[in-house]
C-alpha cells in the first residue's frame, strides 16, 4: 500500500449496477437537498437490501428513515481490517492521511473499535 490508496484487491467483488425504473423513480422522489448520487444510492440500497456508504450526515439520516443500514469512512476502514485488506496500522495510517487532508474524523485511530 502506498500513496494513501487502498491496497489492490480492496475493490474486488464490487460491481456496477443499473437502476430499475422503480429505483430511478424513488430516487427522484427524495429531497433535492441530497445529490443525485446520494439519492440513487439510497434507492438502490433500499430496494436491494444493501448498505449505504456515505459520510454525508443528511444522506445517512434519510437512508435510516427508510430502514437502510449505513456506514462511512471509519466503517470501511474497520471492514478492511476485519477482512484482512489492511492491518490496523495501515488503517490508522490511512485515517491520519485523511485527517491531514481535512477529513473530520470522529476518532483519531481505529484501535478502540476492535477492543
PEMO-V985627 format. One record per residue. N is the residue number from 1. SS is DSSP state (~ for helix, > for strand, _ for the rest). Layout:
N_SS / N_SS
This chain:
1__ / 2__ / 3__ / 4__ / 5__ / 6__ / 7__ / 8__ / 9__ / 10__ / 11__ / 12__ / 13__ / 14__ / 15__ / 16__ / 17__ / 18__ / 19__ / 20__ / 21_~ / 22_~ / 23_~ / 24_~ / 25_~ / 26_~ / 27_~ / 28_~ / 29_~ / 30__ / 31__ / 32__ / 33__ / 34__ / 35__ / 36_~ / 37_~ / 38_~ / 39_~ / 40_~ / 41_~ / 42_~ / 43_~ / 44_~ / 45_~ / 46_~ / 47_~ / 48__ / 49__ / 50__ / 51_> / 52_> / 53_> / 54__ / 55__ / 56__ / 57_~ / 58_~ / 59_~ / 60_~ / 61_~ / 62_~ / 63_~ / 64_~ / 65_~ / 66__ / 67__ / 68__ / 69_> / 70_> / 71_> / 72__ / 73_~ / 74_~ / 75_~ / 76_~ / 77_~ / 78_~ / 79_~ / 80_~ / 81_~ / 82_~ / 83__ / 84__ / 85__ / 86__ / 87__ / 88_~ / 89_~ / 90_~ / 91_~ / 92_~ / 93_~ / 94_~ / 95_~ / 96_~ / 97_~ / 98_~ / 99_~ / 100_~ / 101__ / 102__ / 103__ / 104__ / 105__ / 106__ / 107__ / 108__ / 109__ / 110__ / 111_~ / 112_~ / 113_~ / 114__ / 115__
